[in-house]
Amino acid sequence: MEQTDTSAAFDLLIWGGASLSLIGLVGLIWCIIYVARARRAKLSDEDMRAKLQKALPMNLGALFLSVIGLMLVILGIFLA
């Protein structure tokens, strides 16, 4: 089976989505480590809230990247 230009484009879609998901996964791991360190530090309630409020946008952004990446991978597989 020959690889056409459209097949190469779908391969890029799959690998691009996989890399986007990997970036999101790294962000999620960073959030887990950040919050675990904050919990181990035994901070006051106010300081803990500030730390968690700082981590929340990063967590949501990383989750969004992971979901979009996985959607691109699935789309690339279905269209290939």
C-alpha positions in Angstrom: 0.0 0.0 0.0 1.5 3.3 -1.1 1.7 6.3 1.3 0.0 9.3 -0.2 0.2 12.9 0.8 -3.1 12.7 2.7 -1.8 9.6 4.6 1.3 11.5 5.6 -0.9 14.4 6.8 -2.9 12.0 9.0 0.3 10.6 10.3 1.3 14.1 11.3 -2.1 14.5 12.9 -1.6 11.4 15.0 2.0 12.2 16.1 1.1 15.8 16.7 -1.8 14.7 18.9 0.4 12.3 20.7 3.0 14.9 21.5 0.2 17.3 22.6 -1.1 14.6 25.0 2.4 14.0 26.3 2.8 17.7 27.1 -0.5 17.7 28.9 0.6 14.6 30.8 3.8 16.3 31.9 1.7 19.3 33.1 -0.6 17.0 35.1 2.4 15.3 36.7 3.8 18.8 37.6 0.5 19.6 39.3 0.5 16.4 41.3 4.1 17.1 42.5 3.3 20.7 43.3 0.3 19.9 45.4 2.0 17.0 47.2 4.9 19.3 48.2 2.4 21.9 49.4 0.7 19.3 51.5 3.9 18.0 53.0 4.9 21.6 53.9 2.0 21.7 56.4 1.0 25.2 55.4 -1.7 27.3 57.0 -5.2 27.1 55.5 -4.7 30.5 53.8 -1.4 29.6 52.3 -2.7 26.2 51.1 -5.6 27.9 49.4 -3.2 30.2 47.6 -1.1 27.3 46.4 -4.1 25.4 45.2 -5.5 28.4 43.4 -2.2 28.8 41.6 -2.1 25.1 40.6 -5.8 25.0 39.4 -5.3 26.8 36.1 -2.3 24.8 35.2 -4.1 21.6 36.0 -7.1 22.5 33.8 -4.8 23.6 31.0 -2.8 20.4 31.1 -6.1 18.4 31.2 -7.3 20.4 28.2 -4.1 19.7 26.2 -4.3 16.0 27.0 -7.9 15.8 25.8 -7.4 17.8 22.7 -4.3 15.7 21.9 -6.2 12.4 22.3 -9.0 13.7 20.1 -6.5 14.5 17.4 -5.0 11.0 17.7 -8.4 9.4 17.4 -9.4 11.7 14.5 -6.1 10.8 12.7 -6.7 7.1 13.2 -10.3 7.2 11.9 -9.4 9.3 8.9 -6.3 7.4 7.9 
